[in-house]
Amino acid sequence: MEEHDICSGDSVTEKKILWTEHSLPTFPCLDKDLTTDVCIIGGGITGLTSAYTLAKAGKSCVVIDKDLLGHGQSCRTTAHLSWALDERYCKLINYFSEDIIKLIIESHSSAIDYIEKIIREENIDCDFERVNGYLFPDNGGSSADIPEKEFLCLQNLGIKTELLSVPPRPFIQGPCLVFPRQAKFHIMKYLHGLILALQRYGAQIYTHTPAVKIENTDHLTVTVKSGYKIQAKSLIVATCTPINNRFYLHTKQAAYRSYVIAAPIPKDSFPEGLFWDTAEPYHYIRTQKNDVDPTMQWIIIGGEDHKTGQCDYAADPYLHLLYTARKYIPQIKEYSYKWSGQFFVPIDSIGFIGKNPGEDNVYIATGDAGNGMTHGTIAGILIPDLILGKENAWKEVYRPGRKTIRAGDNYIKENINTLMQYKDLFTPGELKRIEDLPIDRGMIIRRKLQKIAIYKDFDKKIHCMSAICSHLGGCVRWNTIEKTWDCPCHGSEFDKFGRVVIGPANEDLKPMNEG
């Protein structure tokens, strides 16, 4: 018997994101009770790919999203399609056998192939292009030997890569590892094509329809905020981090935030490919076609990652990215777009995809570790296979209930880190007088035994709410860059007014009276 209360709230998107210049079809709110084979919560790449695979196989599917389709973390990607993971294989070999490593590579490579297959079969124009990936050393950094280590590891596994002693590009200094047949695409154009295909295959889609309760007793029932119910044989929770699993998985992964800028550059002034340096934190670079001016293209550079809520925000990460971009293209003056995204890193760096522990008909996908496009597509292959009763060699690799013994030290370190964040419950407030708070800023104050999050809007109106995260009781912190309240314990994010943007929190911050 399983019951979950999961009011996911309403999100507010304020950042200007390159991909969202391309709009997706709109859909109504759910206005009736439904019965279906599969209910899918979350309309990003994971949910839509899963729905596509299942609908094409003849299953009836209902997709619901609390916001607009694609406007969660999927639109905040840099849309690299790669089996060169953020966590290097020369490190993963310490956690997994060679056979498992080969399956991990196979799954991400197959995900790229599956995307390409869907694009071809559904005639989706989404700027898909096969390119090489280049891992190059950070000049003067302590990780300059990583390309060589990674090459030797992959060579021992029989995986084809190439180590170039003569750099292929002027800005690369030192040995460069080349990963063949990676790819890139425009995520929103791709999702647009998936949505049109889903409609042709008969899937039902509803937006602005947050799930508020899942009951898995005699029948699996999802109740949405308006009170209507969806009865299903199977449920896929495709919400970046599972909103139905309150504790277990959140002790096995950590939330990180990454930042992105896009700047205009002349067409063909930067080479095609996916580029990753070995800095700490590292940076990732690619170009994208400019749909407005054919003489120009976009250079997209991301990085400056840090644990969610665990940053002093003294420096602007977007300016750091601009300085890094100028190392490669000195003529860049400014950026036109900036955004950030959140991702979750498991203790062994490999995602959790499959049955929710303890339930046979509820499936989850989380822990993409910065490879969200391929990870979401892997989920869109693997979870449908599990529902359809098909054998899949990746099942045990991604099983959410697995225990990676050799990553035990990471488990201990991550949970000690989480426990340390609870110290904020006992510290003084940041501000003694609310009148001193600047406009469009938030701070934490203490009122006797309570910690209060306060925000002053542009009309100088004060908004007060509990600073205690509705997930597991951590104290949120004000994010001066994104203007959000972030929980440093398990990565929940709330907008400036306390409404849930990203889980695992399932309720908004509790409103409080000023005084």
One Martini backbone bead per residue (centre of mass of N, CA, C, O) as a GRO file, in nm:
protein
  515
    1MET     BB    1   0.093   0.037   0.026
    2GLU     BB    2   0.061   0.359  -0.151
    3GLU     BB    3   0.121   0.711  -0.060
    4HIS     BB    4   0.128   1.041  -0.222
    5ASP     BB    5   0.209   1.377  -0.161
    6ILE     BB    6   0.226   1.610  -0.470
    7CYS     BB    7   0.254   1.932  -0.468
    8SER     BB    8   0.415   2.109  -0.736
    9GLY     BB    9   0.307   2.358  -0.839
   10ASP     BB   10   0.424   2.675  -0.962
   11SER     BB   11   0.612   2.813  -1.220
   12VAL     BB   12   0.878   3.062  -1.285
   13THR     BB   13   0.999   3.207  -1.583
   14GLU     BB   14   1.279   3.449  -1.640
   15LYS     BB   15   1.464   3.336  -1.834
   16LYS     BB   16   1.650   3.365  -2.126
   17ILE     BB   17   1.611   3.115  -2.373
   18LEU     BB   18   1.703   3.004  -2.666
   19TRP     BB   19   1.501   2.761  -2.717
   20THR     BB   20   1.225   2.936  -2.644
   21GLU     BB   21   1.190   3.073  -2.926
   22HIS     BB   22   1.062   2.793  -2.956
   23SER     BB   23   0.749   2.687  -2.975
   24LEU     BB   24   0.496   2.497  -2.833
   25PRO     BB   25   0.239   2.329  -2.801
   26THR     BB   26  -0.080   2.358  -2.666
   27PHE     BB   27  -0.267   2.267  -2.365
   28PRO     BB   28  -0.494   2.158  -2.162
   29CYS     BB   29  -0.655   2.100  -1.894
   30LEU     BB   30  -0.774   1.882  -1.690
   31ASP     BB   31  -1.156   1.792  -1.718
   32LYS     BB   32  -1.130   1.474  -1.642
   33ASP     BB   33  -1.170   1.154  -1.616
   34LEU     BB   34  -0.928   0.876  -1.648
   35THR     BB   35  -0.827   0.595  -1.858
   36THR     BB   36  -0.510   0.406  -1.868
   37ASP     BB   37  -0.219   0.252  -1.914
   38VAL     BB   38  -0.038   0.531  -1.911
   39CYS     BB   39   0.110   0.751  -1.682
   40ILE     BB   40   0.268   1.080  -1.724
   41ILE     BB   41   0.495   1.271  -1.531
   42GLY     BB   42   0.615   1.479  -1.754
   43GLY     BB   43   0.719   1.711  -2.041
   44GLY     BB   44   0.989   1.598  -2.130
   45ILE     BB   45   1.214   1.391  -2.266
   46THR     BB   46   1.131   1.150  -2.095
   47GLY     BB   47   0.818   1.154  -2.119
   48LEU     BB   48   0.793   1.181  -2.436
   49THR     BB   49   0.959   0.931  -2.513
   50SER     BB   50   0.796   0.724  -2.359
   51ALA     BB   51   0.526   0.785  -2.498
   52TYR     BB   52   0.614   0.725  -2.784
   53THR     BB   53   0.697   0.429  -2.750
   54LEU     BB   54   0.420   0.331  -2.637
   55ALA     BB   55   0.223   0.439  -2.853
   56LYS     BB   56   0.359   0.284  -3.089
   57ALA     BB   57   0.291  -0.001  -2.927
   58GLY     BB   58  -0.036   0.060  -2.832
   59LYS     BB   59  -0.047   0.244  -2.592
   60SER     BB   60  -0.212   0.418  -2.363
   61CYS     BB   61  -0.163   0.780  -2.308
   62VAL     BB   62  -0.087   1.012  -2.032
   63VAL     BB   63   0.014   1.354  -2.023
   64ILE     BB   64   0.152   1.551  -1.753
   65ASP     BB   65   0.188   1.906  -1.660
   66LYS     BB   66   0.245   2.185  -1.451
   67ASP     BB   67   0.311   2.320  -1.720
   68LEU     BB   68   0.495   2.333  -1.987
   69LEU     BB   69   0.627   2.189  -2.235
   70GLY     BB   70   0.978   2.177  -2.181
   71HIS     BB   71   0.991   2.390  -1.904
   72GLY     BB   72   1.197   2.268  -1.741
   73GLN     BB   73   1.503   2.116  -1.791
   74SER     BB   74   1.512   2.071  -2.100
   75CYS     BB   75   1.545   2.388  -2.183
   76ARG     BB   76   1.837   2.396  -2.001
   77THR     BB   77   2.014   2.298  -2.207
   78THR     BB   78   2.289   2.223  -2.454
   79ALA     BB   79   2.249   1.970  -2.640
   80HIS     BB   80   2.418   1.723  -2.583
   81LEU     BB   81   2.524   1.422  -2.767
   82SER     BB   82   2.667   1.179  -2.543
   83TRP     BB   83   2.912   0.921  -2.424
   84ALA     BB   84   3.069   1.150  -2.283
   85LEU     BB   85   3.097   1.180  -1.966
   86ASP     BB   86   3.129   1.373  -1.691
   87GLU     BB   87   3.216   1.107  -1.584
   88ARG     BB   88   3.488   0.937  -1.597
   89TYR     BB   89   3.593   0.620  -1.684
   90CYS     BB   90   3.857   0.623  -1.504
   91LYS     BB   91   3.655   0.624  -1.252
   92LEU     BB   92   3.424   0.413  -1.301
   93ILE     BB   93   3.616   0.158  -1.290
   94ASN     BB   94   3.602   0.163  -0.965
   95TYR     BB   95   3.278   0.067  -0.962
   96PHE     BB   96   3.290  -0.103  -1.234
   97SER     BB   97   3.273  -0.317  -1.464
   98GLU     BB   98   3.347  -0.363  -1.787
   99ASP     BB   99   3.063  -0.452  -1.875
  100ILE     BB  100   2.913  -0.208  -1.760
  101ILE     BB  101   3.061   0.013  -1.912
  102LYS     BB  102   2.971  -0.086  -2.193
  103LEU     BB  103   2.666  -0.043  -2.136
  104ILE     BB  104   2.679   0.257  -2.091
  105ILE     BB  105   2.786   0.332  -2.368
  106GLU     BB  106   2.564   0.190  -2.531
  107SER     BB  107   2.320   0.353  -2.423
  108HIS     BB  108   2.410   0.638  -2.519
  109SER     BB  109   2.454   0.563  -2.814
  110SER     BB  110   2.161   0.457  -2.859
  111ALA     BB  111   2.020   0.724  -2.799
  112ILE     BB  112   2.125   0.871  -3.045
  113ASP     BB  113   2.009   0.672  -3.250
  114TYR     BB  114   1.711   0.709  -3.164
  115ILE     BB  115   1.687   1.003  -3.232
  116GLU     BB  116   1.760   0.970  -3.531
  117LYS     BB  117   1.525   0.778  -3.596
  118ILE     BB  118   1.293   0.966  -3.523
  119ILE     BB  119   1.366   1.194  -3.715
  120ARG     BB  120   1.335   1.024  -3.972
  121GLU     BB  121   1.043   0.900  -3.931
  122GLU     BB  122   0.910   1.202  -3.842
  123ASN     BB  123   1.032   1.446  -3.981
  124ILE     BB  124   1.254   1.621  -3.805
  125ASP     BB  125   1.342   1.964  -3.772
  126CYS     BB  126   1.650   1.994  -3.544
  127ASP     BB  127   1.962   2.024  -3.618
  128PHE     BB  128   2.085   1.761  -3.668
  129GLU     BB  129   2.431   1.652  -3.580
  130ARG     BB  130   2.721   1.500  -3.653
  131VAL     BB  131   2.994   1.490  -3.415
  132ASN     BB  132   3.267   1.559  -3.252
  133GLY     BB  133   3.447   1.498  -2.955
  134TYR     BB  134   3.638   1.718  -2.717
  135LEU     BB  135   3.901   1.646  -2.490
  136PHE     BB  136   4.062   1.904  -2.303
  137PRO     BB  137   4.303   2.072  -2.148
  138ASP     BB  138   4.364   2.265  -1.884
  139ASN     BB  139   4.548   2.530  -1.854
  140GLY     BB  140   4.738   2.460  -1.570
  141GLY     BB  141   4.593   2.229  -1.461
  142SER     BB  142   4.541   1.934  -1.260
  143SER     BB  143   4.373   1.784  -1.527
  144ALA     BB  144   4.563   1.742  -1.791
  145ASP     BB  145   4.568   1.402  -1.789
  146ILE     BB  146   4.280   1.297  -1.863
  147PRO     BB  147   4.283   1.225  -2.168
  148GLU     BB  148   4.492   0.996  -2.134
  149LYS     BB  149   4.342   0.824  -1.924
  150GLU     BB  150   4.084   0.784  -2.093
  151PHE     BB  151   4.214   0.646  -2.334
  152LEU     BB  152   4.331   0.398  -2.185
  153CYS     BB  153   4.065   0.294  -2.076
  154LEU     BB  154   3.916   0.261  -2.352
  155GLN     BB  155   4.127   0.079  -2.482
  156ASN     BB  156   4.091  -0.158  -2.276
  157LEU     BB  157   3.774  -0.180  -2.370
  158GLY     BB  158   3.758  -0.136  -2.696
  159ILE     BB  159   3.723   0.173  -2.745
  160LYS     BB  160   3.682   0.411  -2.990
  161THR     BB  161   3.953   0.636  -3.002
  162GLU     BB  162   4.146   0.956  -3.007
  163LEU     BB  163   4.484   1.068  -2.969
  164LEU     BB  164   4.601   1.400  -2.991
  165SER     BB  165   4.909   1.564  -2.998
  166VAL     BB  166   4.788   1.745  -3.218
  167PRO     BB  167   4.599   1.995  -3.214
  168PRO     BB  168   4.294   2.078  -3.391
  169ARG     BB  169   4.305   2.352  -3.227
  170PRO     BB  170   4.434   2.654  -3.125
  171PHE     BB  171   4.302   2.648  -2.818
  172ILE     BB  172   4.452   2.377  -2.797
  173GLN     BB  173   4.656   2.238  -2.528
  174GLY     BB  174   4.743   1.940  -2.588
  175PRO     BB  175   4.609   1.655  -2.547
  176CYS     BB  176   4.337   1.507  -2.747
  177LEU     BB  177   4.018   1.368  -2.717
  178VAL     BB  178   3.834   1.164  -2.950
  179PHE     BB  179   3.482   1.147  -3.013
  180PRO     BB  180   3.287   0.971  -3.208
  181ARG     BB  181   2.963   1.021  -3.296
  182GLN     BB  182   2.826   1.258  -3.208
  183ALA     BB  183   2.584   1.523  -3.105
  184LYS     BB  184   2.331   1.767  -3.217
  185PHE     BB  185   2.052   1.990  -3.114
  186HIS     BB  186   1.713   2.106  -3.102
  187ILE     BB  187   1.511   2.054  -2.846
  188MET     BB  188   1.235   2.197  -2.923
  189LYS     BB  189   1.210   2.084  -3.208
  190TYR     BB  190   1.208   1.791  -3.118
  191LEU     BB  191   0.963   1.802  -2.926
  192HIS     BB  192   0.766   1.893  -3.137
  193GLY     BB  193   0.781   1.631  -3.303
  194LEU     BB  194   0.691   1.440  -3.074
  195ILE     BB  195   0.413   1.567  -3.027
  196LEU     BB  196   0.296   1.517  -3.308
  197ALA     BB  197   0.330   1.210  -3.292
  198LEU     BB  198   0.155   1.160  -3.042
  199GLN     BB  199  -0.106   1.256  -3.173
  200ARG     BB  200  -0.110   1.039  -3.397
  201TYR     BB  201  -0.100   0.799  -3.162
  202GLY     BB  202  -0.321   0.910  -2.926
  203ALA     BB  203  -0.218   1.087  -2.719
  204GLN     BB  204  -0.260   1.249  -2.406
  205ILE     BB  205  -0.248   1.609  -2.327
  206TYR     BB  206  -0.155   1.800  -2.022
  207THR     BB  207  -0.151   2.120  -1.883
  208HIS     BB  208  -0.154   2.271  -1.592
  209THR     BB  209  -0.125   1.963  -1.428
  210PRO     BB  210  -0.086   1.895  -1.120
  211ALA     BB  211   0.018   1.665  -0.910
  212VAL     BB  212  -0.108   1.560  -0.567
  213LYS     BB  213  -0.167   1.237  -0.602
  214ILE     BB  214  -0.067   0.898  -0.512
  215GLU     BB  215  -0.238   0.581  -0.562
  216ASN     BB  216  -0.132   0.229  -0.462
  217THR     BB  217  -0.356  -0.005  -0.448
  218ASP     BB  218  -0.596  -0.137  -0.621
  219HIS     BB  219  -0.534   0.137  -0.766
  220LEU     BB  220  -0.384   0.350  -0.995
  221THR     BB  221  -0.385   0.696  -0.880
  222VAL     BB  222  -0.413   1.026  -1.018
  223THR     BB  223  -0.422   1.342  -0.867
  224VAL     BB  224  -0.521   1.657  -0.939
  225LYS     BB  225  -0.570   1.982  -0.854
  226SER     BB  226  -0.880   1.979  -0.968
  227GLY     BB  227  -0.962   1.651  -0.886
  228TYR     BB  228  -0.889   1.478  -1.099
  229LYS     BB  229  -0.860   1.141  -1.241
  230ILE     BB  230  -0.603   0.885  -1.300
  231GLN     BB  231  -0.626   0.565  -1.432
  232ALA     BB  232  -0.366   0.310  -1.409
  233LYS     BB  233  -0.130   0.057  -1.470
  234SER     BB  234   0.095   0.281  -1.518
  235LEU     BB  235   0.383   0.478  -1.392
  236ILE     BB  236   0.559   0.784  -1.484
  237VAL     BB  237   0.826   0.963  -1.327
  238ALA     BB  238   0.929   1.272  -1.513
  239THR     BB  239   1.079   1.506  -1.278
  240CYS     BB  240   1.402   1.462  -1.252
  241THR     BB  241   1.284   1.436  -0.959
  242PRO     BB  242   1.120   1.248  -0.745
  243ILE     BB  243   0.784   1.307  -0.605
  244ASN     BB  244   0.731   0.996  -0.475
  245ASN     BB  245   1.030   0.990  -0.342
  246ARG     BB  246   1.117   1.122  -0.041
  247PHE     BB  247   1.411   0.965   0.048
  248TYR     BB  248   1.595   0.737  -0.066
  249LEU     BB  249   1.723   0.872  -0.333
  250HIS     BB  250   1.826   1.143  -0.179
  251THR     BB  251   2.078   0.978  -0.049
  252LYS     BB  252   2.205   0.904  -0.367
  253GLN     BB  253   2.200   1.222  -0.433
  254ALA     BB  254   2.300   1.535  -0.594
  255ALA     BB  255   2.261   1.877  -0.634
  256TYR     BB  256   2.305   2.080  -0.932
  257ARG     BB  257   2.438   2.382  -1.081
  258SER     BB  258   2.416   2.528  -1.412
  259TYR     BB  259   2.564   2.744  -1.661
  260VAL     BB  260   2.452   2.968  -1.940
  261ILE     BB  261   2.562   3.088  -2.263
  262ALA     BB  262   2.478   3.303  -2.555
  263ALA     BB  263   2.665   3.399  -2.847
  264PRO     BB  264   2.739   3.593  -3.111
  265ILE     BB  265   2.873   3.467  -3.427
  266PRO     BB  266   3.027   3.404  -3.694
  267LYS     BB  267   3.005   3.205  -3.936
  268ASP     BB  268   3.263   2.968  -3.908
  269SER     BB  269   3.444   3.075  -3.643
  270PHE     BB  270   3.369   2.788  -3.526
  271PRO     BB  271   3.395   2.474  -3.465
  272GLU     BB  272   3.275   2.176  -3.499
  273GLY     BB  273   3.137   2.045  -3.197
  274LEU     BB  274   3.234   1.900  -2.891
  275PHE     BB  275   3.345   2.075  -2.590
  276TRP     BB  276   3.586   1.979  -2.325
  277ASP     BB  277   3.716   2.055  -2.035
  278THR     BB  278   3.930   2.006  -1.717
  279ALA     BB  279   3.812   2.181  -1.530
  280GLU     BB  280   3.742   2.325  -1.189
  281PRO     BB  281   3.503   2.361  -1.326
  282TYR     BB  282   3.381   2.269  -1.616
  283HIS     BB  283   3.351   2.308  -1.977
  284TYR     BB  284   3.098   2.362  -2.241
  285ILE     BB  285   3.090   2.342  -2.610
  286ARG     BB  286   2.893   2.502  -2.876
  287THR     BB  287   2.700   2.524  -3.164
  288GLN     BB  288   2.434   2.729  -3.330
  289LYS     BB  289   2.194   2.802  -3.523
  290ASN     BB  290   2.074   3.093  -3.682
  291ASP     BB  291   1.738   3.172  -3.759
  292VAL     BB  292   1.772   3.487  -3.844
  293ASP     BB  293   2.098   3.487  -3.911
  294PRO     BB  294   2.294   3.329  -4.157
  295THR     BB  295   2.579   3.484  -4.075
  296MET     BB  296   2.519   3.348  -3.800
  297GLN     BB  297   2.600   3.221  -3.469
  298TRP     BB  298   2.606   3.018  -3.185
  299ILE     BB  299   2.763   3.026  -2.871
  300ILE     BB  300   2.779   2.762  -2.628
  301ILE     BB  301   2.836   2.803  -2.270
  302GLY     BB  302   2.919   2.594  -1.993
  303GLY     BB  303   2.910   2.598  -1.618
  304GLU     BB  304   2.993   2.659  -1.291
  305ASP     BB  305   2.948   2.438  -1.096
  306HIS     BB  306   2.722   2.361  -0.815
  307LYS     BB  307   2.581   2.317  -0.537
  308THR     BB  308   2.283   2.346  -0.428
  309GLY     BB  309   2.301   2.621  -0.207
  310GLN     BB  310   2.645   2.602  -0.228
  311CYS     BB  311   2.686   2.937  -0.247
  312ASP     BB  312   2.790   3.284  -0.230
  313TYR     BB  313   2.754   3.469  -0.495
  314ALA     BB  314   2.997   3.680  -0.543
  315ALA     BB  315   2.999   3.573  -0.834
  316ASP     BB  316   2.939   3.583  -1.174
  317PRO     BB  317   2.895   3.312  -1.380
  318TYR     BB  318   2.845   3.457  -1.654
  319LEU     BB  319   3.113   3.611  -1.661
  320HIS     BB  320   3.295   3.364  -1.652
  321LEU     BB  321   3.192   3.253  -1.923
  322LEU     BB  322   3.278   3.495  -2.093
  323TYR     BB  323   3.580   3.474  -2.036
  324THR     BB  324   3.609   3.190  -2.152
  325ALA     BB  325   3.508   3.252  -2.438
  326ARG     BB  326   3.742   3.461  -2.500
  327LYS     BB  327   3.968   3.247  -2.521
  328TYR     BB  328   3.841   3.140  -2.804
  329ILE     BB  329   3.677   3.430  -2.865
  330PRO     BB  330   3.783   3.751  -2.843
  331GLN     BB  331   3.534   3.913  -2.996
  332ILE     BB  332   3.360   3.881  -2.766
  333LYS     BB  333   3.136   4.100  -2.586
  334GLU     BB  334   2.851   3.944  -2.553
  335TYR     BB  335   2.548   3.825  -2.436
  336SER     BB  336   2.200   3.716  -2.508
  337TYR     BB  337   2.200   3.456  -2.322
  338LYS     BB  338   2.065   3.319  -2.007
  339TRP     BB  339   2.109   3.022  -1.797
  340SER     BB  340   1.982   2.757  -1.586
  341GLY     BB  341   2.045   2.433  -1.428
  342GLN     BB  342   1.940   2.111  -1.303
  343PHE     BB  343   2.117   1.837  -1.144
  344PHE     BB  344   2.175   1.483  -1.075
  345VAL     BB  345   2.416   1.302  -0.863
  346PRO     BB  346   2.517   1.011  -0.814
  347ILE     BB  347   2.745   0.832  -0.629
  348ASP     BB  348   2.810   0.661  -0.921
  349SER     BB  349   2.699   0.850  -1.180
  350ILE     BB  350   2.442   0.667  -1.229
  351GLY     BB  351   2.141   0.635  -1.312
  352PHE     BB  352   1.784   0.618  -1.235
  353ILE     BB  353   1.611   0.339  -1.396
  354GLY     BB  354   1.279   0.235  -1.308
  355LYS     BB  355   1.168   0.087  -1.049
  356ASN     BB  356   1.022   0.171  -0.777
  357PRO     BB  357   1.092   0.097  -0.478
  358GLY     BB  358   0.826  -0.136  -0.401
  359GLU     BB  359   0.724  -0.111  -0.711
  360ASP     BB  360   0.577  -0.252  -1.017
  361ASN     BB  361   0.407   0.026  -1.157
  362VAL     BB  362   0.649   0.228  -1.086
  363TYR     BB  363   0.840   0.483  -1.255
  364ILE     BB  364   1.180   0.609  -1.282
  365ALA     BB  365   1.385   0.919  -1.351
  366THR     BB  366   1.725   0.984  -1.249
  367GLY     BB  367   2.047   1.103  -1.249
  368ASP     BB  368   2.198   1.244  -1.516
  369ALA     BB  369   2.476   1.396  -1.467
  370GLY     BB  370   2.457   1.608  -1.732
  371ASN     BB  371   2.299   1.379  -1.940
  372GLY     BB  372   1.985   1.437  -2.024
  373MET     BB  373   1.934   1.353  -2.323
  374THR     BB  374   2.029   1.055  -2.305
  375HIS     BB  375   1.896   0.972  -2.041
  376GLY     BB  376   1.600   1.028  -2.129
  377THR     BB  377   1.619   0.822  -2.369
  378ILE     BB  378   1.680   0.572  -2.212
  379ALA     BB  379   1.414   0.582  -2.058
  380GLY     BB  380   1.243   0.573  -2.336
  381ILE     BB  381   1.334   0.263  -2.359
  382LEU     BB  382   1.342   0.103  -2.086
  383ILE     BB  383   1.061   0.145  -1.957
  384PRO     BB  384   0.891   0.029  -2.189
  385ASP     BB  385   1.018  -0.250  -2.173
  386LEU     BB  386   0.915  -0.313  -1.888
  387ILE     BB  387   0.610  -0.279  -1.953
  388LEU     BB  388   0.626  -0.486  -2.215
  389GLY     BB  389   0.827  -0.733  -2.134
  390LYS     BB  390   1.119  -0.668  -2.212
  391GLU     BB  391   1.435  -0.718  -2.277
  392ASN     BB  392   1.715  -0.549  -2.093
  393ALA     BB  393   2.056  -0.492  -2.038
  394TRP     BB  394   2.011  -0.214  -1.856
  395LYS     BB  395   1.847  -0.272  -1.599
  396GLU     BB  396   2.080  -0.311  -1.376
  397VAL     BB  397   2.242  -0.054  -1.417
  398TYR     BB  398   1.966   0.146  -1.344
  399ARG     BB  399   1.868   0.043  -1.086
  400PRO     BB  400   1.736   0.211  -0.813
  401GLY     BB  401   1.809  -0.031  -0.587
  402ARG     BB  402   2.097  -0.016  -0.599
  403LYS     BB  403   2.435  -0.120  -0.477
  404THR     BB  404   2.745   0.056  -0.464
  405ILE     BB  405   2.999  -0.039  -0.281
  406ARG     BB  406   3.245   0.134  -0.411
  407ALA     BB  407   3.057   0.409  -0.330
  408GLY     BB  408   3.039   0.440  -0.014
  409ASP     BB  409   3.204   0.696   0.044
  410ASN     BB  410   3.014   0.886  -0.109
  411TYR     BB  411   2.768   0.840   0.066
  412ILE     BB  412   2.887   0.951   0.326
  413LYS     BB  413   2.972   1.234   0.226
  414GLU     BB  414   2.693   1.332   0.125
  415ASN     BB  415   2.543   1.295   0.405
  416ILE     BB  416   2.722   1.483   0.564
  417ASN     BB  417   2.671   1.731   0.395
  418THR     BB  418   2.369   1.741   0.449
  419LEU     BB  419   2.379   1.763   0.760
  420MET     BB  420   2.541   2.036   0.763
  421GLN     BB  421   2.299   2.216   0.649
  422TYR     BB  422   2.127   2.212   0.925
  423LYS     BB  423   2.271   2.447   1.078
  424ASP     BB  424   2.077   2.683   0.988
  425LEU     BB  425   1.863   2.633   1.217
  426PHE     BB  426   2.085   2.774   1.444
  427THR     BB  427   2.122   3.038   1.319
  428PRO     BB  428   2.123   3.343   1.258
  429GLY     BB  429   2.018   3.594   1.104
  430GLU     BB  430   2.094   3.822   0.834
  431LEU     BB  431   1.863   4.024   0.949
  432LYS     BB  432   1.722   4.275   1.158
  433ARG     BB  433   1.602   4.472   0.925
  434ILE     BB  434   1.372   4.488   0.679
  435GLU     BB  435   1.430   4.782   0.572
  436ASP     BB  436   1.732   4.689   0.462
  437LEU     BB  437   1.613   4.555   0.223
  438PRO     BB  438   1.646   4.518  -0.089
  439ILE     BB  439   1.533   4.522  -0.389
  440ASP     BB  440   1.493   4.212  -0.511
  441ARG     BB  441   1.528   4.054  -0.228
  442GLY     BB  442   1.664   3.801  -0.009
  443MET     BB  443   1.617   3.684   0.336
  444ILE     BB  444   1.714   3.573   0.658
  445ILE     BB  445   1.526   3.538   0.954
  446ARG     BB  446   1.476   3.565   1.307
  447ARG     BB  447   1.186   3.437   1.506
  448LYS     BB  448   1.303   3.312   1.745
  449LEU     BB  449   1.251   2.976   1.640
  450GLN     BB  450   1.226   3.107   1.359
  451LYS     BB  451   1.261   3.081   1.007
  452ILE     BB  452   1.263   3.355   0.771
  453ALA     BB  453   1.149   3.433   0.450
  454ILE     BB  454   1.236   3.731   0.266
  455TYR     BB  455   1.069   3.950   0.023
  456LYS     BB  456   1.136   4.232  -0.198
  457ASP     BB  457   0.970   4.401  -0.411
  458PHE     BB  458   0.929   4.660  -0.648
  459ASP     BB  459   0.698   4.781  -0.432
  460LYS     BB  460   0.810   4.710  -0.135
  461LYS     BB  461   0.695   4.441  -0.078
  462ILE     BB  462   0.645   4.202   0.175
  463HIS     BB  463   0.749   3.856   0.181
  464CYS     BB  464   0.643   3.586   0.390
  465MET     BB  465   0.820   3.280   0.485
  466SER     BB  466   0.915   2.987   0.532
  467ALA     BB  467   1.254   2.843   0.551
  468ILE     BB  468   1.126   2.556   0.537
  469CYS     BB  469   1.147   2.282   0.381
  470SER     BB  470   0.894   2.055   0.254
  471HIS     BB  471   1.058   1.800   0.262
  472LEU     BB  472   1.322   1.779   0.516
  473GLY     BB  473   1.377   2.067   0.679
  474GLY     BB  474   1.542   2.264   0.548
  475CYS     BB  475   1.727   2.561   0.492
  476VAL     BB  476   1.698   2.808   0.298
  477ARG     BB  477   1.847   2.996   0.022
  478TRP     BB  478   1.954   3.275  -0.135
  479ASN     BB  479   1.954   3.339  -0.487
  480THR     BB  480   2.103   3.604  -0.651
  481ILE     BB  481   2.094   3.505  -0.951
  482GLU     BB  482   1.787   3.359  -0.968
  483LYS     BB  483   1.577   3.436  -0.754
  484THR     BB  484   1.586   3.204  -0.524
  485TRP     BB  485   1.500   2.923  -0.325
  486ASP     BB  486   1.748   2.708  -0.182
  487CYS     BB  487   1.816   2.374  -0.105
  488PRO     BB  488   2.110   2.218   0.034
  489CYS     BB  489   2.015   1.916   0.074
  490HIS     BB  490   1.809   1.826  -0.209
  491GLY     BB  491   1.740   2.078  -0.430
  492SER     BB  492   1.520   2.256  -0.378
  493GLU     BB  493   1.300   2.491  -0.556
  494PHE     BB  494   1.204   2.838  -0.516
  495ASP     BB  495   1.052   3.102  -0.555
  496LYS     BB  496   1.029   3.423  -0.427
  497PHE     BB  497   0.724   3.321  -0.315
  498GLY     BB  498   0.754   2.988  -0.253
  499ARG     BB  499   0.729   2.826  -0.513
  500VAL     BB  500   0.751   2.545  -0.672
  501VAL     BB  501   0.997   2.426  -0.915
  502ILE     BB  502   1.178   2.204  -0.765
  503GLY     BB  503   1.243   1.917  -0.655
  504PRO     BB  504   1.127   1.718  -0.387
  505ALA     BB  505   0.932   1.909  -0.321
  506ASN     BB  506   0.553   1.920  -0.248
  507GLU     BB  507   0.557   2.217  -0.127
  508ASP     BB  508   0.522   2.513  -0.037
  509LEU     BB  509   0.602   2.772   0.126
  510LYS     BB  510   0.498   2.896   0.416
  511PRO     BB  511   0.304   3.137   0.492
  512MET     BB  512   0.363   3.463   0.650
  513ASN     BB  513   0.348   3.705   0.875
  514GLU     BB  514   0.415   4.015   0.937
  515GLY     BB  515   0.605   4.076   1.264
   0.00000   0.00000   0.00000
